[in-house]
Amino acid sequence: MIPKTYYVCETCGVTDEVGDTDEWLVAQKRDAPKGELVIRCPSCRTANSDRLAVGFEPEPIFDLEICKRDLKGAEPYESPGADEPLKAIFIGTVFNVCPSHKYYVPFARGNVTDAEAEEDAAWFAQADEELDTIGAWLDSGEGDPCDLFVVTFAKEVEDVQP
């Protein structure tokens, strides 16, 4: 008898025989050692899990033109530790923006799986890359660390046309 090979979804643990896996995501993991795969069943496969895989071009997270317009209209504010005034726009909370929809800190993340943490990390890396192109970054709220803001130096948006 020939042994069968199965894929195991790293998110939910469901298995399926290789050959019956057309809708599965099975690909080399981006920025990982050769041979390390990202494996997701159809139920767990999302744009966020595709973001982890080599050969998949992720959809943009932000409409950068809208971000620039909204930052231009935001009120400047002083922030401790910043040498100059900042502007910020609220984009949501980690509960509705991040792939895992959960709040956790890297050193104590018992409420998320490794797969969820990887998807969140890939999302934040892509968000940072996109926002860097307009001189902005993500920051959490001073009063509530679950709040997420797109932030830039006020002078960066003075010359931006809405």
ABEGO torsion letter per residue (X at the ends): XBBBBBBBBAAAGBBBBBGAAAABBBBBBBGBBBGBBBBBBAAABBAAAAAABBGBBBBBABBAAAAAAAAAABBBBBBBGBABBBBBBBAEBAAAABAAGBBBBAABBAABBAAAAAAAAAAAAAAAAAAAAAGBBBBBBAABAABBBBBBBAAAAAABBX
